[in-house]
Amino acid sequence: MGELMGSGTRLNLLSLEALAAAQHLSADQCIAEADNNPELRTAASSLGVVVRVIGNSPEPTLR
């Protein structure tokens, strides 16, 4: 989380914690379509975290 905050990433605390946890656990992060935004994607990419967007379709959507 400190890496992201130090780099000037502008995300809310919950997003920062979720990204830090995903990185620590080598896990993907699943988010709702409504929460998909460029800042989150950029931060996740910089940490090597895969973001999966889950919508109203029966299958999760990979982006």
C-alpha positions, 0 to 999 in steps of 0.5 A, spaced: 500 500 500 505 504 501 508 503 494 502 505 491 501 511 496 508 513 495 507 513 487 501 518 487 496 513 486 489 516 487 485 510 489 480 510 495 483 506 502 479 500 500 481 499 493 489 500 496 488 495 501 485 490 496 490 491 491 496 490 496 492 484 499 492 481 491 499 482 490 501 479 497 497 473 495 499 473 488 491 473 487 487 476 481 482 482 483 475 481 481 471 488 481 464 490 479 463 493 472 461 500 476 468 500 479 472 499 473 476 505 472 483 507 469 486 509 475 485 502 478 487 498 472 494 502 472 495 501 479 494 493 478 498 493 472 504 496 476 503 491 481 502 485 477 495 484 479 490 481 474 484 485 474 477 481 472 471 485 471 465 481 473 458 484 470 451 481 469 453 476 464 453 469 467 461 468 466 466 473 469 469 477 463 476 478 463 479 485 461 
